Amino acid sequence: MHRPTWAEINLSALRHNLLEIKKHIGPKVKILGVVKANAYGHGDYEVSTLLVKNGVEMLGIALVEEGIRLREKGITSPLLLFGGFFEEQIDAIIRYNLTPTIYDLKLAEKLANQAHCLGKIVKVHIYVDTGMGGIGVKYDNTFEFTKCLAEMNNLIIEGIYTHCSSSDDNNPAHTTLQIRKFKNILATIDKAGIIIPLKHMANTGSILRYNDSYFTMARPGLSLYGLYATDEESHNLPIKPVMSLKTRIIHIKTMEPGETLGYGGSCKITRSTRVATLPFGYDDGYNRLLSNQGMVLVRGNKVPVIGRICMDQCFIDVTSLKNVSVGDEVVVYGRQGKETISIESVAKQRKTIPYEITCNVSNRVPRIYIDEDYLSKSMSS
């Protein structure tokens, strides 16, 4: 039993996507699977477990707390901490064997000193800012920074990376410049005899568009979860959506002309209308701006969301459908019959990105994991 609003996570689709990404980038490039932000809302532990079992060499997190949670659940693979950290978090980084990103020499010295005190060696990655801004070593300071870091005891520079800020854009100029800058700094470091095994840059956008951004490791995120940055993006990587959001009709009633529906009476009933109530709302992650604009699937048909979306419920017009009943499954994102409401299309409607749509599915929505590959193997055996 679970709450009648749930996110269905298809692990066989996740496995399929990983294999397609591996095929696309080739066997010589290692993979770091990005599982920050609760694996973009899909469940970091469950996703991490599958990725590791299927050959992913490293996982990417944003927060120390994310790393602690994965370690306490039994994930032993290398965890690269993308986000910055504070001095008071150094003990946790060392204790939980996280791989921090280094961008500040004073902070690196404190990390090295604490590692020495504890008798530990800490692997680190350098983040080079080639055009993203924010945290990162400025491109023109990177070589001197790397030399200083290489001299610190108890730290090993395992990796160096940069981040594509515009790889989803149709204009390649900025990404091409970032690739050139990163190649230049790597050549300088190599010439100086500083050996750094892991060099990485490619996120989903650059995996799809820029083969020369792969280096020794790629960092797929959105593509792992079967999503493209936009609904119009060329689908040249055959991936499958991993998340579907579903609920069930909890009540149906008929409303007559002249009545109003929901907060503010924003929906005025102009004809006899069968209104179905759904037990989910904006606290579950369904954007309130979809009030009187969203669509859902019922019995394989698209029907409109009417009235304002509430914290815990919303309303749909099922007048056009026959035999609709309390308990019927409703698909908010995903496929039902021959119809689909893609996460990308909802993102486009809300003028946002698919990342935000999946990350916004709140923790009170249970994740239900299905694995069609496992079920088919069990049935055949």
DRENNU-802685 format. One line per 3 residues: their letters; for each residue y, z, x of N, C-alpha, C. Coordinates in steps of 0.2 Angstrom, whole numbers, plus 5000, padded with zeros to 4 digits. Each point is the difference from the previous one (the first is absolute). Example, Ala and Ser with C-alpha at 12.3 -4.5 7.8 and 13.67 -1.06 7.14 Angstrom:
AS> 4972,5039,5066,5006,5000,4996,5006,5000,5004 ~ 5005,4996,4998,5006,5001,5004,5005,5003,4996
END
This chain:
MHR> 4994,5000,5004,5006,5000,4996,5006,5000,5004 ~ 5005,4996,4998,5006,5000,5004,5006,4999,4995 ~ 5006,5001,5002,5006,4998,4995,5000,4993,4998
PTW> 5001,4999,4994,5000,4993,4998,5006,4995,5002 ~ 5003,5002,5006,5004,4995,5003,4997,5001,5007 ~ 4999,4994,5004,4997,5000,5006,5001,4994,5004
AEI> 5000,5001,5007,5001,4994,5004,4993,4999,5003 ~ 4997,4994,4999,4994,4997,5002,5000,4997,5007 ~ 4997,5003,5004,5000,4997,5007,4994,4997,5002
NLS> 5000,4993,5001,4994,4996,5001,4999,5000,5008 ~ 4995,5004,5002,4998,5000,5007,4997,4994,5003 ~ 4996,4996,4996,4998,4994,5002,5005,4995,5001
ALR> 5006,5000,4996,5005,4996,5002,5004,5002,5006 ~ 5000,5006,5001,5003,5003,5007,4996,4997,5006 ~ 4993,5001,4999,4996,4998,5005,5001,4992,5002
HNL> 5000,4996,4994,5001,4993,5000,5006,4998,5004 ~ 5006,5004,4998,5006,4998,5003,5000,5001,5008 ~ 4997,5006,5002,4999,5001,5007,4997,4995,5004
LEI> 4994,4998,4997,4996,4995,5003,5004,4993,5000 ~ 5004,4998,4995,5004,4994,5000,5005,5001,5006 ~ 5003,5006,5000,5006,5001,5006,4996,4999,5006
KKH> 4995,5003,5001,4996,4999,5007,4999,4993,5002 ~ 4997,4996,4995,4999,4993,5001,5006,4996,5001 ~ 5006,5002,4997,5006,4997,5001,5003,5001,5007
IGP> 5000,5006,5003,5003,5001,5006,4995,4999,5006 ~ 4994,5000,4999,4995,4999,5005,4997,5006,5003 ~ 4994,5000,5003,4997,5005,5003,5003,5004,5006
KVK> 5004,4997,5003,5003,5003,5006,5006,5005,4998 ~ 5002,5000,4994,5006,5004,4998,4997,5006,4997 ~ 5002,5006,5002,4998,5006,4997,5004,5001,4993
ILG> 4998,5005,4996,5004,5001,4994,5002,5007,4999 ~ 5006,5001,4998,5002,5007,4998,5001,4999,4993 ~ 4997,5004,4996,5001,5000,4993,5005,5005,4998
VVK> 5005,4998,4996,5006,5004,4998,4998,5004,4994 ~ 4999,5006,5000,4999,5005,4995,5005,5005,4998 ~ 5006,4999,5003,5005,5004,4998,5002,5000,4993
ANA> 5004,5005,4997,5002,5000,4993,4994,5000,4996 ~ 4995,5004,5002,4993,5001,4996,4997,4993,4999 ~ 5000,4996,5006,4998,4993,4999,5003,4996,4995
YGH> 5007,5000,5000,5004,4997,4995,4998,5002,4993 ~ 4998,5006,4999,4998,5002,4994,4993,4999,4998 ~ 4996,4998,5004,4993,4998,4999,4995,5006,5002
GDY> 5002,5005,5003,4996,5006,5002,4998,4999,5008 ~ 5004,5004,5004,4999,4999,5007,4993,5002,5003 ~ 4997,5005,4997,4994,5002,5003,4994,4995,4998
EVS> 5000,4998,4994,4995,4995,4998,5001,4993,5003 ~ 5006,4998,5001,5002,4994,5003,4998,5000,5008 ~ 5002,5006,5003,4999,5001,5007,4992,5000,5001
TLL> 4996,5003,4996,4993,5000,5001,4997,4993,5000 ~ 5002,4996,4995,4997,4994,5000,5002,4995,5006 ~ 5007,5001,5002,5002,4996,5005,4997,5001,5007
VKN> 4999,5007,5001,4997,5002,5006,4992,4998,5000 ~ 4997,5000,4995,4993,4998,4999,4999,4993,5002 ~ 5006,4996,4998,5000,4993,5001,5003,4997,5006
GVE> 5001,5005,5005,5002,4997,5007,5007,5001,5002 ~ 5005,5003,4995,5007,5001,5002,5000,5005,5006 ~ 5004,4998,5005,5000,5004,5006,5005,5006,5000
MLG> 5005,4999,4995,5005,5005,5000,5003,5000,4993 ~ 5003,5006,4998,5004,5000,4994,5007,5002,5001 ~ 5004,4998,4995,5007,5001,5001,5003,5005,4995
IAL> 5003,5005,5002,5003,5005,4995,5008,5000,5001 ~ 5003,5004,4996,5008,5000,5001,5002,5007,5001 ~ 4996,5005,4998,5002,5007,5000,4994,5004,5004
VEE> 5002,5006,5003,4996,5004,5003,4995,5003,4995 ~ 5003,5002,4994,4996,5003,4994,4994,4995,4998 ~ 5002,4993,5000,4995,4996,4998,4994,5000,5005
GIR> 5001,5000,5007,4995,5001,5005,4996,5006,4999 ~ 5003,5006,4999,4997,5006,4999,4995,5000,4994 ~ 5002,4997,4994,4996,4999,4995,4994,4996,5001
LRE> 5001,4994,5004,4994,4996,5001,4995,5004,5005 ~ 5003,5003,5005,4995,5004,5005,4996,5005,4996 ~ 5004,5004,4995,4996,5005,4997,4995,4998,4995
KGI> 5001,4993,4998,4995,4997,4996,4994,4997,5004 ~ 5001,5000,5007,4994,4998,5004,5001,4993,5003 ~ 5006,4997,4999,5002,4994,5004,5001,5001,5007
TSP> 4996,4997,5005,5000,5001,5007,5003,4994,5004 ~ 5001,4995,4996,5003,4994,5004,5007,5001,5002 ~ 5002,4996,5005,5007,5001,5003,5005,4999,4994
LLL> 5005,5004,5000,5006,5000,4995,5006,4999,5003 ~ 5003,4994,4999,5007,4999,5003,5005,5002,4996 ~ 5004,5005,5002,5006,5002,4996,5006,4996,5001
FGG> 5001,4996,4995,5006,4995,5000,5007,5004,5000 ~ 5000,5005,4996,5007,5003,4999,5002,5004,5006 ~ 5006,5002,5000,5002,5005,5005,4997,5007,4999
FFE> 5001,5004,5004,4998,5007,5000,5005,5005,5003 ~ 5000,5006,4998,5004,5005,5003,4997,5005,5005 ~ 5003,5003,5004,4997,5004,5005,4995,5005,4997
EQI> 5002,5003,4994,4996,5005,4998,4993,4997,4997 ~ 4999,4994,5000,4994,4997,4997,4996,4998,5006 ~ 5002,5001,5006,4996,4998,5006,4993,5003,5000
DAI> 5000,5007,4999,4994,5003,5000,4995,4997,4995 ~ 5002,4998,4994,4995,4997,4995,4998,4994,5003 ~ 5004,4996,5003,4999,4993,5002,4994,5001,5005
IRY> 5001,5005,5005,4994,5001,5005,4994,5003,4997 ~ 5001,5005,4996,4994,5003,4997,4996,4995,4996 ~ 5003,4996,4996,4996,4995,4996,4999,4993,5003
NLT> 5001,5000,5006,4999,4994,5004,5003,4994,4997 ~ 5006,5000,4998,5004,4994,4998,5003,4996,5006 ~ 5001,4994,4999,5003,4996,5005,5008,4999,4998
PTI> 5004,5003,5003,5007,4999,4998,5004,4994,5003 ~ 5004,4998,4996,5005,4995,5002,5006,5003,5004 ~ 5001,4997,5006,5005,5003,5005,5006,4995,5000
YDL> 5006,5003,4999,5006,4996,5000,5006,5004,5003 ~ 4998,5007,5002,5005,5004,5003,4997,5004,5006 ~ 5003,4999,5006,4997,5003,5006,5001,5008,5000
KLA> 5005,5003,4997,5000,5007,5000,4994,5003,4996 ~ 4999,4996,4994,4995,5003,4996,4993,4998,5003 ~ 5000,4995,5004,4993,4998,5003,4999,5006,5006
EKL> 5005,5002,5003,4999,5005,5005,4998,5007,4997 ~ 5002,5001,4994,4998,5006,4997,4993,5000,4998 ~ 4998,4994,4998,4993,4998,4998,4995,5001,5006
ANQ> 5003,4997,5006,4996,5000,5006,4999,5008,5002 ~ 5005,5003,5000,5000,5007,5002,4995,5005,4996 ~ 5000,4998,4993,4996,5004,4996,4993,4998,5001
AHC> 4999,4994,5001,4993,4997,5001,4997,5003,5007 ~ 5005,5001,5005,4998,5003,5006,4998,5007,4999 ~ 5004,5004,4996,4998,5007,4999,4994,5001,4996
LGK> 4998,4995,4996,4994,5000,4996,4994,4997,5004 ~ 5001,4997,5005,4995,4997,5004,4997,4993,4997 ~ 5005,4997,4996,4998,4994,4996,5003,4994,5003
IVK> 4997,4994,4999,5003,4994,5002,5002,4996,4993 ~ 5006,4998,4999,5002,4997,4994,5001,4992,5000 ~ 4997,4996,4997,5001,4993,5000,5006,4999,4995
VHI> 5005,4995,5003,5006,4999,4996,5001,4992,5000 ~ 5004,4998,4995,5002,4993,4999,5008,5000,5001 ~ 5003,4995,5003,5007,4999,5000,5002,4995,4995
YVD> 5005,5002,4996,5003,4995,4995,5006,4997,5003 ~ 5000,4993,5000,5006,4997,5003,5003,4997,4994 ~ 5007,5001,4999,5004,4997,4995,5003,4993,5002
TGM> 4996,4995,4997,5002,4993,5002,5005,4997,4994 ~ 5002,5004,4995,5004,4998,4995,4999,5003,4993 ~ 4996,5005,5000,4999,5004,4994,5006,5006,4999
GGI> 5002,5002,5006,5005,5006,5000,4996,5006,4998 ~ 5003,5006,4999,4997,5006,4999,4997,5003,5006 ~ 4994,5004,4999,4997,5003,5006,4997,4994,5004
GVK> 5000,5001,5006,4998,4996,5005,5004,4999,5007 ~ 4997,4998,5005,5003,4999,5006,5004,4994,5000 ~ 5006,5000,5002,5004,4993,5000,4996,4995,5005
YDN> 5000,4994,4998,4996,4995,5003,5003,5000,5008 ~ 5006,5000,5001,5003,4999,5007,4999,5007,5004 ~ 4997,5005,4997,4999,5006,5004,4993,5002,5001
TFE> 4996,4995,4997,4992,5002,4999,4997,5000,5007 ~ 5002,4996,5005,4996,5000,5006,5001,5007,5004 ~ 5006,5002,5000,5002,5006,5004,4997,5006,4996
FTK> 5000,5000,4993,4997,5005,4996,4992,5000,5002 ~ 4997,4995,5000,4993,4999,5001,4998,5003,5007 ~ 5004,4998,5005,4999,5003,5007,5000,5008,5000
CLA> 5006,5002,4997,5000,5008,5000,4994,5003,4996 ~ 4998,4997,4994,4995,5003,4996,4993,5000,5004 ~ 4999,4994,5004,4994,4999,5004,4999,5006,5005
EMN> 5006,5003,5002,5000,5005,5006,4998,5007,4997 ~ 5000,5001,4994,4999,5006,4997,4993,5002,5000 ~ 4999,5006,5002,4993,5003,5000,4997,5001,4993
NLI> 4994,5000,4999,4997,5002,4994,5001,4995,4994 ~ 5004,4994,5001,5001,4995,4995,4997,4993,5003 ~ 4996,4997,4995,4998,4993,5002,5003,4995,4995
IEG> 5003,4995,5003,5003,4995,4996,4994,4995,4998 ~ 4997,5001,4994,4995,4996,4997,5002,4994,4997 ~ 5006,5000,4997,5003,4994,4997,5007,4999,5000
IYT> 5002,4994,4998,5008,4999,4999,5000,4995,4995 ~ 5005,5001,4995,5001,4996,4995,5007,4999,4997 ~ 5001,4995,4996,5006,4999,4997,4998,4998,4992
HCS> 5005,4999,4996,4999,4999,4993,5004,4994,4998 ~ 4997,4996,4996,5004,4994,4997,5003,5002,4994 ~ 5007,4999,5000,5004,5002,4995,5001,4994,4994
SSD> 4998,4994,5002,5002,4995,4996,4994,4995,4999 ~ 4994,5002,5001,4994,4995,5001,4999,4997,4993 ~ 5002,5003,4995,4999,4998,4993,5005,4994,4998
DNN> 5005,5000,5004,5005,4995,4998,4998,4993,5002 ~ 5003,4995,4996,4999,4993,5001,5003,4998,5006 ~ 5006,5003,5003,5003,4998,5006,4997,5004,5006
PAH> 4997,4996,5004,4996,5003,5006,5004,5002,5006 ~ 5007,4999,5000,5004,5001,5006,5000,5007,5002 ~ 5000,5005,4996,5001,5007,5002,4993,5002,5003
TTL> 4994,4998,4997,4994,5002,5002,4998,4997,5006 ~ 5002,4993,5001,4999,4997,5006,5003,5003,5006 ~ 5007,5002,4999,5003,5004,5005,4997,5007,5002
QIR> 4998,5003,4995,4996,5007,5001,4994,4998,5004 ~ 4996,4995,4999,4994,4999,5004,5002,4998,5007 ~ 5005,4996,5001,5002,4998,5007,5002,5007,5004
KFK> 5004,5004,4996,5002,5006,5004,4994,5004,5002 ~ 4996,5001,4995,4994,5004,5002,4996,4997,5005 ~ 4999,4994,5000,4996,4997,5006,5004,5001,5006
NIL> 5006,4999,5000,5004,5001,5007,4999,5007,5003 ~ 5000,5005,4995,5000,5007,5003,4993,5001,5002 ~ 4995,4998,4997,4993,5000,5002,4999,4997,5007
ATI> 5003,4994,5001,4999,4997,5006,5003,5004,5006 ~ 5006,5003,4998,5003,5004,5005,4996,5006,5002 ~ 4997,5004,4995,4996,5005,5001,4993,4999,5004
DKA> 4997,4994,4998,4994,4998,5004,5002,4998,5007 ~ 5005,4997,5001,5002,4998,5007,5001,5006,5004 ~ 5002,5006,4997,5001,5006,5004,4994,5004,5001
GII> 4994,4997,4997,4994,5004,5001,4998,5005,4996 ~ 5004,5001,4994,4999,5005,4995,4995,4998,4995 ~ 4994,5003,5000,4995,4997,4995,5000,5004,4994
IPL> 5001,4996,4994,5000,5002,4994,4995,4996,4996 ~ 4995,5003,4998,4994,4996,4997,5002,4997,4993 ~ 5004,5004,4995,5001,4998,4994,5007,4998,4999
KHM> 5000,4993,4998,5007,4997,4999,5000,4997,4993 ~ 5004,5003,4995,5000,4997,4993,5007,5000,4997 ~ 5000,4995,4995,5006,4998,4997,4999,4998,4993
ANT> 4994,4996,4999,4999,4997,4993,4999,5004,4994 ~ 5004,5000,4995,4999,5003,4994,4997,4994,4995 ~ 4999,5002,4994,4997,4995,4996,5004,4993,5000
GSI> 5007,5000,4999,5004,4994,5000,4999,4996,5006 ~ 5000,5003,5006,4999,4996,5006,4993,4998,5002 ~ 4995,5004,4997,4993,4998,5000,4999,4993,4997
LRY> 5003,5000,4994,5000,4994,4996,5004,4994,5003 ~ 5005,5001,5004,5005,4995,5002,5000,4999,5007 ~ 4999,5005,5004,5002,4999,5007,4994,5002,5005
NDS> 4996,4995,5002,4994,5002,5004,5002,5003,5006 ~ 5005,4998,5003,5002,5002,5007,5003,5008,4999 ~ 4999,5003,4995,5002,5007,4999,4994,5005,5000
YFT> 4994,4997,5001,4994,5004,5000,5000,5005,5006 ~ 5000,4997,5006,4999,5004,5006,4993,5003,5000 ~ 5000,5007,5002,4993,5002,5000,4998,5004,4994
MAR> 5004,5001,4995,4999,5004,4994,5005,4998,4995 ~ 4997,4999,4994,5004,4999,4994,5000,5006,4995 ~ 5005,5000,4996,5001,5006,4995,5001,4998,4993
PGL> 4994,4997,4997,5001,4999,4993,5001,5006,4995 ~ 5004,4999,4995,5001,5005,4995,4999,4997,4994 ~ 5005,4996,4997,5000,4998,4993,4994,4995,4999
SLY> 4999,4996,5005,4994,4995,4999,4993,5004,4999 ~ 5000,5006,5003,4993,5004,4999,4999,5001,4993 ~ 5006,5001,4997,5000,5003,4993,5000,4994,4995
GLY> 4999,4994,5003,5000,4994,4996,5006,4997,4997 ~ 5006,5002,5003,5006,4998,4997,5004,4996,5005 ~ 5005,4996,4997,5004,4996,5004,5007,5002,4999
ATD> 5005,4999,5004,5006,5003,5000,5004,4997,4994 ~ 4999,4994,4998,5003,4998,4994,4995,4996,4996 ~ 5001,4999,4993,4995,4996,4996,5000,4993,5002
EES> 5005,4997,5003,5001,4993,5002,4997,4999,5007 ~ 4998,5005,5004,4998,4999,5006,4993,4996,5000 ~ 5000,4995,5005,4994,4996,5001,4994,5004,5001
HNL> 4995,4999,4996,4994,5005,5000,4995,4996,5005 ~ 5002,5000,5006,4995,4997,5005,4995,5005,5003 ~ 5000,5006,4998,4995,5005,5002,4997,5002,4993
PIK> 4993,4999,5000,4997,5001,4993,4998,5007,4999 ~ 5005,5004,4998,4999,5007,4999,5000,5002,4993 ~ 4998,5006,4998,4999,5002,4993,5004,5006,4999
PVM> 5003,5001,4994,5003,5006,4999,4996,5006,5000 ~ 5001,5006,5003,4996,5006,5000,5001,5004,4994 ~ 5007,5001,4998,5002,5005,4995,5001,4996,4993
SLK> 4997,5004,4995,5002,4998,4993,5002,5007,4997 ~ 5005,4999,4996,5002,5006,4996,4998,4999,4993 ~ 4997,5005,4997,4997,5000,4993,5002,5006,4996
TRI> 5000,4999,4994,5001,5006,4995,4996,4999,4994 ~ 5000,5004,4995,4997,4999,4993,5005,5002,4995 ~ 4999,4996,4994,5004,5001,4994,4998,5007,4998
IHI> 5006,5004,4998,4998,5007,4998,5002,5001,4992 ~ 5004,4995,4998,5002,5001,4993,5003,4993,4998 ~ 4999,4998,4993,5003,4994,4997,5003,5002,4993
KTM> 5006,4997,4999,5002,5001,4994,5005,4994,4998 ~ 5001,4999,4993,5004,4994,4998,5007,5003,4999 ~ 5005,4996,5003,5007,5002,4998,5003,4994,4996
EPG> 5005,5002,4996,5003,4995,4996,5007,4998,5002 ~ 5003,4994,4997,5007,4998,5002,5005,5006,4998 ~ 5004,5001,5005,5005,5005,4999,4999,5006,5004
ETL> 4994,5001,5002,4998,5006,5004,5002,4998,5008 ~ 5001,5006,5004,5001,4999,5007,4994,5003,5004 ~ 4999,4998,5006,4995,5003,5004,5002,5003,5006
GYG> 4998,5006,5002,5001,5003,5007,5007,5002,5001 ~ 5001,5003,5006,5007,5003,5002,5006,4995,4999 ~ 5005,5002,4997,5006,4996,4999,4999,4995,4995
GSC> 4994,4999,4996,4999,4995,4995,5001,4993,5003 ~ 4999,4999,5006,5001,4994,5004,4996,4994,4997 ~ 4995,5001,4996,4996,4995,4997,5000,5001,4992
KIT> 5004,4995,4997,5001,5000,4993,4994,4996,4997 ~ 4996,5003,4995,4995,4996,4997,5003,4995,4995 ~ 4998,4994,5000,5003,4995,4996,4995,4997,4995
RST> 4993,5001,5002,4995,4998,4995,4994,5005,5001 ~ 4996,5000,4995,4994,5005,5000,4996,4999,5007 ~ 5000,5006,5004,4998,4999,5006,4994,5006,5002
RVA> 4995,4998,5003,4995,5004,5002,5002,5003,5007 ~ 5001,5006,5001,5002,5003,5006,4995,5004,5003 ~ 4997,4999,5006,4995,5004,5003,5004,5004,5006
TLP> 4998,5006,5000,5003,5005,5005,4995,5000,5006 ~ 5002,5000,5006,4996,5000,5006,5002,5007,5004 ~ 4995,5004,5002,5001,5006,5003,5002,5000,5007
FGY> 5005,4996,5002,5003,5000,5007,5007,4997,5000 ~ 5004,5002,5005,5007,4999,5000,5003,5000,5007 ~ 5006,5001,5000,5003,4999,5007,4998,5006,5005
DDG> 4998,5006,4998,4997,5004,5004,4993,4998,5003 ~ 4997,4995,4997,4994,4997,5003,5002,4994,5005 ~ 5006,4998,5000,5002,4995,5004,5002,4994,4997
YNR> 5000,5000,4993,5002,4994,4997,5008,4999,4999 ~ 5003,4996,5003,5007,5000,5000,5004,5000,4994 ~ 5004,5004,4999,5004,5001,4993,5004,4994,4999
LLS> 5002,4996,5005,5004,4994,4999,4995,4994,4996 ~ 4994,5001,5000,4996,4996,4996,5000,5001,4993 ~ 5004,5005,4997,5001,5001,4993,5002,4994,4997
NQG> 4996,4998,4994,5002,4994,4996,4999,4994,5004 ~ 4997,5000,5006,4999,4994,5004,4993,4999,5003 ~ 4997,5005,5001,4993,5000,5003,4995,4996,4996
MVL> 4994,4999,5003,4995,4997,4996,4993,5003,5002 ~ 4996,5001,4996,4993,5003,5002,4995,4996,4996 ~ 4993,5001,5002,4995,4996,4998,4996,5004,4995
VRG> 4998,4998,4994,4996,5003,4995,4995,4995,4997 ~ 4994,5001,5001,4995,4995,4997,5001,4993,5003 ~ 5002,5000,5006,5001,4993,5004,5006,4997,4998
NKV> 5005,5003,4997,5006,4997,4998,5006,5004,5002 ~ 5006,4996,5002,5006,5004,5002,5004,5002,4994 ~ 5002,5006,5000,5004,5003,4995,5006,5004,5003
PVI> 5005,5000,4996,5006,5003,5003,5001,5007,5000 ~ 5003,5003,5005,5002,5007,5000,5007,5000,4995 ~ 5000,5005,4996,5006,5001,4995,5002,5007,5001
GRI> 5007,5000,4999,5003,5007,5000,5000,5002,5007 ~ 5004,5006,5001,5001,5003,5007,4993,5003,5002 ~ 4999,4999,5007,4994,5003,5003,5002,5007,5001
CMD> 4995,5005,4998,5001,5007,5000,4997,5003,5006 ~ 5001,5006,5002,4997,5003,5006,4992,5000,4999 ~ 4997,5001,4994,4993,5000,4999,4997,4995,4996
QCF> 5004,4996,4997,4997,4995,4995,5005,4994,5000 ~ 4997,4995,4997,5004,4994,4998,4997,4996,4994 ~ 5003,4995,4998,4998,4997,4994,4999,4992,5001
IDV> 4995,4998,4996,4999,4992,5000,4999,4998,4993 ~ 5002,4993,4999,5000,4997,4994,4993,4996,5000 ~ 4995,5002,4995,4994,4997,5000,4999,4996,4993
TSL> 5005,4999,4997,5000,4997,4993,4996,4993,5001 ~ 5001,4996,5005,4997,4994,5000,4992,5000,5002 ~ 4997,5006,5001,4993,5001,5002,4996,5002,4994
KNV> 4994,4998,4999,4996,5002,4995,4995,5006,5003 ~ 4998,5004,4996,4995,5005,5002,5001,5005,5006 ~ 5007,5001,5001,5002,5004,5005,4999,5008,4998
SVG> 4997,5004,5004,4998,5006,4998,5002,5006,5005 ~ 5001,5006,4998,5001,5005,5004,4994,5000,5005 ~ 5002,5001,5007,4995,5000,5005,4999,4994,5004
DEV> 5003,4994,4997,4999,4994,5003,5004,5000,5007 ~ 4996,4997,5005,5003,5000,5007,5006,4995,5000 ~ 5005,5002,5004,5007,4997,5001,5000,4999,5007
VVY> 5002,4994,5003,5001,4998,5007,5007,4999,5001 ~ 5003,5005,5004,5007,4999,5002,5001,4996,5006 ~ 4996,5000,5005,5000,4996,5006,4993,4998,5001
GRQ> 4998,4993,5000,4993,4998,5001,4998,4995,4995 ~ 4994,4999,5000,4997,4994,4996,4996,5003,4994 ~ 5001,4997,4994,4995,5001,4994,4999,4994,4997
GKE> 4993,4998,5000,4999,4994,4997,5002,4994,5004 ~ 5004,4995,4998,5003,4995,5003,5007,5001,5002 ~ 5003,5005,4998,5007,5002,5002,5001,5005,5005
TIS> 5005,4999,5004,5002,5004,5006,5007,5002,4999 ~ 5001,5007,5002,5007,5002,5001,5000,5002,5008 ~ 5003,4996,5004,4999,5002,5007,5006,5005,5002
IES> 4998,5004,5005,5005,5004,5003,5006,4997,5003 ~ 4999,4994,5003,5005,4996,5002,5005,4998,4995 ~ 4997,4998,4994,5004,4997,4994,5005,5006,4998
VAK> 4997,5006,4999,5004,5006,4998,5005,5001,5005 ~ 4999,5000,5007,5005,5001,5005,5005,4995,4999 ~ 4999,4994,4999,5005,4995,4999,5004,5001,4994
QRK> 4997,5002,4995,5004,5002,4994,5005,5005,5001 ~ 4998,5005,5004,5004,5006,5001,5004,4999,5006 ~ 5000,4994,5003,5004,4999,5006,4999,5004,5006
TIP> 4993,5002,5001,4998,5004,5005,4994,4997,5004 ~ 4996,5004,5004,4995,4998,5003,4993,5003,4998 ~ 4995,4996,5001,4993,5003,4998,4999,5007,5003
YEI> 5002,5001,5006,4999,5007,5003,5002,5005,4996 ~ 5006,5000,4997,5003,5005,4996,4996,5001,4993 ~ 4998,4994,4998,4996,5001,4993,4994,5004,5001
TCN> 4996,4999,5006,4994,5004,5001,5001,5007,5002 ~ 5005,5001,5005,5002,5006,5002,5002,5005,4995 ~ 5003,4997,4994,5003,5004,4995,4995,5002,4995
VSN> 4994,4998,5000,4994,5003,4996,4999,5007,5002 ~ 5002,5005,4996,5000,5007,5002,4994,5003,5001 ~ 5000,5006,5003,4994,5004,5002,4996,5002,4994
RVP> 5004,5001,4994,4996,5002,4994,4996,4995,4997 ~ 5001,4994,5002,4995,4994,4998,4994,5000,5004 ~ 4994,5002,4997,4994,5000,5004,4998,4993,5003
RIY> 4998,5000,5006,4997,4994,5003,4993,5000,4999 ~ 4997,4994,4997,4993,5000,4999,4998,4994,5004 ~ 4995,5002,5005,4998,4995,5005,4993,4996,4997
IDE> 5000,4994,5001,4995,4996,4998,4998,4995,5006 ~ 4993,4999,5001,4998,4996,5005,4995,4995,4998 ~ 5002,4994,4998,4995,4995,4997,4995,4998,5005
DYL> 5002,5000,5006,4995,4998,5005,4994,5005,5000 ~ 5002,5007,5000,4995,5005,5001,4996,5000,4993 ~ 5003,4999,4994,4996,5000,4994,4995,4994,5000
SKS> 5002,4994,5002,4996,4995,5000,4994,5001,5005 ~ 5001,5003,5006,4995,5001,5005,4995,5005,4997 ~ 5003,5005,4996,4996,5006,4997,4995,4997,4995
MSS> 5003,4995,4996,4996,4997,4994,4995,4995,5003 ~ 5001,4997,5006,4995,4995,5002,4995,5004,5004 ~ 5001,5006,5002,4995,5004,5004,4996,5004,4994
END
